[in-house]
Structure formats: C-alpha cells, structure tokens
Amino acid sequence: MASEVLDIVIVGAGLSGISAARFYLDVHPESNVVVLEKDTSIGGPWGKSRMYPGFWSQSGIRMSGFSDVPFSVPKDAEVCNDIYEAKYVSDYLENYVDSHVYAEKPLRDRIRLDFAVGRITKALDIWIVEGEQDGASRSFKTKRLIVATGITSEPKMPILAGSSTFGGQILHQNDYGTFMTQPSSIAQKVAVIGAGKSAADAVYGLVKAGHEVHWIIRKSGDGPGAFTNPADNAKGPFLNDPELAATRMFATMSPGCFTQPNAWTRFLHGTSLGDKVLEGVFNGADEKCKKIGNFHGRPGALDGFEDLESNVKLFWVTGQFGLIQRPDFWDTVAPNVRVHSHDIARLENHKVVLKDGPSLPMDVIVCATGFRNDFSFFSAEQRIQLGLPHLRADDEAEASWRTLEATADKEVLQKYPKLATPPPVSLAPDSPSLNRITPNRLYNCILPITDHSIAFHGNIYGPNGFRIAEVQAIWTTALFDGIVQLPGKQAMQQDIAWVNAFNRRRYPTKGALGNFFHYDMMGYLDRLLGQVGLTSYRKGWWADLMYPLIASDLQGTTGEYLRKYRAKMEGERTDRALGVGGG
Ligand SMILES: Cc1cc2nc3c(=O)[nH]c(=O)nc-3n(C[C@H](O)[C@H](O)[C@H](O)COP(=O)(O)OP(=O)(O)OC[C@H]3O[C@@H](n4cnc5c(N)ncnc54)[C@H](O)[C@@H]3O)c2cc1C
C-alpha cells in the first residue's frame, strides 16, 4: 500500500473541499495539500457527473461563486431574476481549480478523483486516510485533516416492502441525471417519491421528456413542500427572493442562535406587537406558497393536483421548501402529473401499491428522499470521540451532555418563549426514534472538542453553500495557524449544548442534528469571521444590514488575513525552526 505524508488531506472536492484547499494554499502556497474525491468530477451536486436537465440554482449570479473569482454565465444564457442553470457552476468550478496555481502546481493536480475514502484512523498524531482508486488500495498520512463530504453525498433510500419483486428500475435522485441522459425511445411510467425541490425538479423534467409521471407524497410526512417564486420580493436592492433572506435585517426576523439580543430583536421576539409583525410577515409568505400553483381553481388540472398545496410553516420550516425557477412549472405539472398523497404499502411486479389507495402500474421509481450523513469511514468509537452523531446509549458522557442540554434548553426558552409552542409536525426532534441519536457535538459545527487536528466542513445546512464553504475555510486555516483563540473545554461544551438546544426548538422537523441554520447563516458567518478577527461588515452599516451578502463582499479576505497575521505566522515558523515554543 503506497503512502505519502502531507500537510493537509481534505476529503471531498465539493464547494467546501475546494474552498478549504484554496484558502489554505493562498496562505501557505508551498504546503502539500491533497483533496480526495470519490466522484469522477469535482463539485458534489454541482459537478458534471451529477448535473441534470432542469437543475437551476437557488442562488442568483452575484450570490454564487467565491469572492476571489466572480461567477458569471454566458451572455446568451437563460436567466430568471438573476437565477441560472446549475451547469454553469460546474464550468466555474472546473476553471477555478485550473486557475489557482500554487508553487507551480494547479489546484486541479492536487485533487485525486475517483478516490473513495473508506476508512480513517489515527495513530499517535498522524491521520491515516485509506481508500480505493482504480481497484487498488491507497493511503495518505497527514497531521491535519479536513472532512468535507457534505450533507448530500450518501443517498437515503426509503425501505419499500417488496422492492426485490418490482422488476423495474429504482433509483435515487443522485442518479437522476444519468437516468435522463439514457436514450429512451418509449415513454415510461415513472413514480417520483418525495415532497421537496428535487422531487419537483424530477417531476418537471420527466414530463418534459415525455414520460407518464406520478408524484407520490407520503401521507405520514409533513406534506408537499412550500415553493416560492424567485420574483417574490425581487424589488428594491433584491434581484430575487433568496437575496432578501440573505440580509442581516431579515435574519433579525428569526430568533437568533449566534446573535446577541438588541432593542429591535427584543421587540420582535419578546412583545405581543412584535409577534404580530412576525406573524404578518411569515403568514404572508405561507399564503403566497399556497397560492402559487392556484391549486384549487387551475383549469385542466388532473385530480389530486390540489394535494400539492403546502401546509409548511416557513417560520418554523416544518417541511420541505424551495424555489420554483421555471415559469411554466405549474402549467406543466397540473395537466400532466398524477399526484398521490399516500404512503406506499408495497411494491409488486411493476406496480406501486399505495396504502388506502390504488395500485399503480410503474416502470421506474425515482426516490427524491434526501440524504443521510453517517461518516461511515469512522468507527462507532471514533464517532463518539469526535462528537459526530452516534447512539446516545453508547456514550458514557451522555448523562452530562443531557444535563448541559437541559440547562441550555431552559435558556433558549427564556430568551425566546415562542419556541415552546411549535406547530404539530410528523416527527419532532424529541420523538423517541430521532432521540436515540445524538446531535453533532462540534464547536462551530466544525471542530471536535478534544481533537483540534481535524475539522468538518459543510456538515451544516444553510441557504448559501458558497458563503459557508468560504468562511469555514478561513476559520479552519486560522485555527491551524494558531490564530483562533478557542474557549476552554467546558465553555465549548456549553456553547455546543446551546446550539443544539436552540436547533431543536427552532426547527422542529430539521433541528435534531444541531446543524440546520436556515435563518441563522448570517449570524454564523459573522461569528466565524469575528473569531478570526476579519471584517464581515464591509459596506457601511446600512448596506451591511439591508443588502444581501453577495460573493464579492468577501473579496480581499486573503489579503486582510495575510496583512494581519503574516508576521505572527513567520514568527512562529522561526520559533519552531529554533525549537522555541509550541505550534
Ligand atoms: C440537488 C441539489 C441542489 C442544490 N442547490 C443549491 C443551491 O441552489 N444553492 C446552494 O447554496 N446550495 C444548494 N445545494 C446544497 C449543496 O449541498 C451546497 O451548495 C454545496 O454543494 C455544499 O458543498 P459541500 O462541499 O459541503 O458538499 P458537497 O458539494 O456535497 O461535496 C462533498 C463531496 O465529498 C465527496 N465525498 C463524499 N464522501 C466521500 C468519500 N467517502 N470519499 C471521497 N469523497 C467523498 C462527494 O462526492 C462530494 O463531491 C443543493 C444541493 C443539492 C443536492
């Protein structure tokens, strides 16, 4: 088994892995960095191998890309409220890894594609990362490791009774792109299972490709997703709806995980008048999602179309949500797609049998059922040590974590009493089945408490993957450079308990793992940059508050970092060379 010793190994070449490699190399161009990627292309869902027709970004052009290279699309590209087809991100990332050259070696040449990491162990202070490439085992050794495998890499397939008797194709949304490029001369009967944006994309794409499409949304779940329109709120400084959501002002509309209360947020979250203001804002948004498809009066709609009306409460994010970018989406779905609001009882030979419903003849099933994230390359024992989700029953420290989380929970409710009364959801975070597993217990959702030689990037949900990837990259580089002053162990534990308790209360269907930050991304980014000592407020107080955080707002962070810390880093390097102090 071949083996190399490296300064940093990064697992995963999605936005997080690429960004981590780039910022670290910007600061340490001579260092030996390798990125290991299991896919045949870089980019995760944005990569060429997972791209599919109809995949449009949910972020606008100026919200996309990294701060050092502006993202753009060709002049003749179709663009809708600054929103664009995701394939342009593939091109951007491919160019990005070519154009970043350090010590005469492009970033691309540091990425090993088709390398699936299967096992990670640690011997003394060396990480050993093992995997397979071209059928041969390989390992890399490193003192520092960044795990950037994302939260959308491992398909979560539903357990469907009788699937071995089905006889047709059953695929996950990850393979939808490949499926759509297969030549198919005949229209097939295709069932799409799922309630969210990926299901909606698949349904639309399959109708356009001429298939007979059935959209199955399980009755026992939280119902169909809430879909918004990019043009909603495209006014004033906002080019589309997601831009409004990426402002600090909008973030104040939500109880904040990472922000300190001020007079305005105390008014919003602590008075009955504030409550009314918020109800007006969020109920208005819910109503827009209900109206968007004209679900009860659309001429020519097939029976069942009305079942697509969402009951998701956007304030609480009680279910799936997303942006419908295609102007003809509802006109395409309504007269062509058969919607079934049923659980699946079982599969039979080329049939989907619905519980309390019909049996549907079917050729193909597309499971748009999301992803799991179980870090299977770590052993169960490592997952406990590192603070990754694990069985509560297996953890000796569980009782003390429970005490911390109970204290934090009281603080959350004291600060935000409204969070004590969430709307009903199908599976609340404290339901026994979810409660068997711990949340992530990582400081800043990045760092294990007891091991500071490993960082987890992208193990977090937030509305803009680019911004999170870039800021996490800066934070971890600063950590490895000894610039971030970490709190003590107890303070870190309390902080983690707070974040997890907040997540559970704030996001009743999605907060169980402590890494869901739909309305908390701005606070999270400000916190990380603040801990590094870099400026996140760069446009003047009014624009910083009211305008969206776009890619170019982080321009110049490498320069700022180097100006501030070069002398310190060089001093430490000299000290190390002379054998003085630690490092
Ligand atoms: C269909 C879809 C649409 C989306 N649309 C948007 C959007 O419009 N805007 C937005 O901001 N976000 C969007 N997202 C969220 C998206 O996850 C983030 O934008 C971003 O991709 C996260 O980057 P990441 O690097 O953290 O994770 P990923 O991009 O998932 O990258 C992780 C990488 O790790 C690799 N990997 C996993 N396991 C291993 C292993 N064992 N060994 C080696 N490599 C491994 C994967 O192959 C992958 O390339 C979307 C996600 C999906 C699935």
PDBQT file of the ligand as one rigid body, heavy atoms in Angstrom, charges set to zero:
ROOT
HETATM    1  C1  LIG A 601     -29.877  18.986  -5.986  1.00  0.00    +0.000 C 
HETATM    2  C2  LIG A 601     -29.239  19.993  -5.075  1.00  0.00    +0.000 A 
HETATM    3  C3  LIG A 601     -29.413  21.350  -5.325  1.00  0.00    +0.000 A 
HETATM    4  C4  LIG A 601     -28.803  22.312  -4.509  1.00  0.00    +0.000 A 
HETATM    5  N1  LIG A 601     -28.969  23.628  -4.801  1.00  0.00    +0.000 NA
HETATM    6  C5  LIG A 601     -28.324  24.560  -4.046  1.00  0.00    +0.000 A 
HETATM    7  C6  LIG A 601     -28.392  25.959  -4.376  1.00  0.00    +0.000 A 
HETATM    8  O1  LIG A 601     -29.045  26.341  -5.337  1.00  0.00    +0.000 OA
HETATM    9  N2  LIG A 601     -27.705  26.848  -3.625  1.00  0.00    +0.000 N 
HETATM   10  C7  LIG A 601     -26.943  26.440  -2.566  1.00  0.00    +0.000 A 
HETATM   11  O2  LIG A 601     -26.309  27.265  -1.923  1.00  0.00    +0.000 OA
HETATM   12  N3  LIG A 601     -26.891  25.130  -2.218  1.00  0.00    +0.000 NA
HETATM   13  C8  LIG A 601     -27.542  24.188  -2.924  1.00  0.00    +0.000 A 
HETATM   14  N4  LIG A 601     -27.457  22.864  -2.590  1.00  0.00    +0.000 N 
HETATM   15  C9  LIG A 601     -26.731  22.483  -1.362  1.00  0.00    +0.000 C 
HETATM   16  C10 LIG A 601     -25.337  21.995  -1.648  1.00  0.00    +0.000 C 
HETATM   17  O3  LIG A 601     -25.153  20.881  -0.826  1.00  0.00    +0.000 OA
HETATM   18  C11 LIG A 601     -24.295  23.035  -1.345  1.00  0.00    +0.000 C 
HETATM   19  O4  LIG A 601     -24.436  24.115  -2.238  1.00  0.00    +0.000 OA
HETATM   20  C12 LIG A 601     -22.859  22.566  -1.552  1.00  0.00    +0.000 C 
HETATM   21  O5  LIG A 601     -22.798  21.641  -2.589  1.00  0.00    +0.000 OA
HETATM   22  C13 LIG A 601     -22.242  22.013  -0.309  1.00  0.00    +0.000 C 
HETATM   23  O6  LIG A 601     -20.877  21.791  -0.598  1.00  0.00    +0.000 OA
HETATM   24  P1  LIG A 601     -20.016  20.731   0.190  1.00  0.00    +0.000 P 
HETATM   25  O7  LIG A 601     -18.679  20.746  -0.423  1.00  0.00    +0.000 OA
HETATM   26  O8  LIG A 601     -20.129  20.997   1.634  1.00  0.00    +0.000 OA
HETATM   27  O9  LIG A 601     -20.717  19.348  -0.080  1.00  0.00    +0.000 OA
HETATM   28  P2  LIG A 601     -20.811  18.590  -1.458  1.00  0.00    +0.000 P 
HETATM   29  O10 LIG A 601     -20.940  19.536  -2.559  1.00  0.00    +0.000 OA
HETATM   30  O11 LIG A 601     -21.831  17.531  -1.293  1.00  0.00    +0.000 OA
HETATM   31  O12 LIG A 601     -19.372  17.918  -1.623  1.00  0.00    +0.000 OA
HETATM   32  C14 LIG A 601     -18.966  16.792  -0.894  1.00  0.00    +0.000 C 
HETATM   33  C15 LIG A 601     -18.041  15.994  -1.766  1.00  0.00    +0.000 C 
HETATM   34  O13 LIG A 601     -17.495  14.925  -0.992  1.00  0.00    +0.000 OA
HETATM   35  C16 LIG A 601     -17.439  13.772  -1.798  1.00  0.00    +0.000 C 
HETATM   36  N5  LIG A 601     -17.395  12.596  -0.932  1.00  0.00    +0.000 N 
HETATM   37  C17 LIG A 601     -18.379  12.134  -0.116  1.00  0.00    +0.000 A 
HETATM   38  N6  LIG A 601     -17.970  11.016   0.533  1.00  0.00    +0.000 NA
HETATM   39  C18 LIG A 601     -16.692  10.774   0.120  1.00  0.00    +0.000 A 
HETATM   40  C19 LIG A 601     -15.739   9.765   0.426  1.00  0.00    +0.000 A 
HETATM   41  N7  LIG A 601     -16.022   8.768   1.264  1.00  0.00    +0.000 N 
HETATM   42  N8  LIG A 601     -14.532   9.821  -0.179  1.00  0.00    +0.000 NA
HETATM   43  C20 LIG A 601     -14.221  10.826  -1.039  1.00  0.00    +0.000 A 
HETATM   44  N9  LIG A 601     -15.108  11.805  -1.370  1.00  0.00    +0.000 NA
HETATM   45  C21 LIG A 601     -16.314  11.780  -0.798  1.00  0.00    +0.000 A 
HETATM   46  C22 LIG A 601     -18.689  13.860  -2.637  1.00  0.00    +0.000 C 
HETATM   47  O14 LIG A 601     -18.609  13.064  -3.788  1.00  0.00    +0.000 OA
HETATM   48  C23 LIG A 601     -18.756  15.354  -2.936  1.00  0.00    +0.000 C 
HETATM   49  O15 LIG A 601     -18.101  15.691  -4.117  1.00  0.00    +0.000 OA
HETATM   50  C24 LIG A 601     -28.044  21.887  -3.392  1.00  0.00    +0.000 A 
HETATM   51  C25 LIG A 601     -27.905  20.522  -3.121  1.00  0.00    +0.000 A 
HETATM   52  C26 LIG A 601     -28.478  19.586  -3.954  1.00  0.00    +0.000 A 
HETATM   53  C27 LIG A 601     -28.285  18.121  -3.637  1.00  0.00    +0.000 C 
ENDROOT
TORSDOF 0
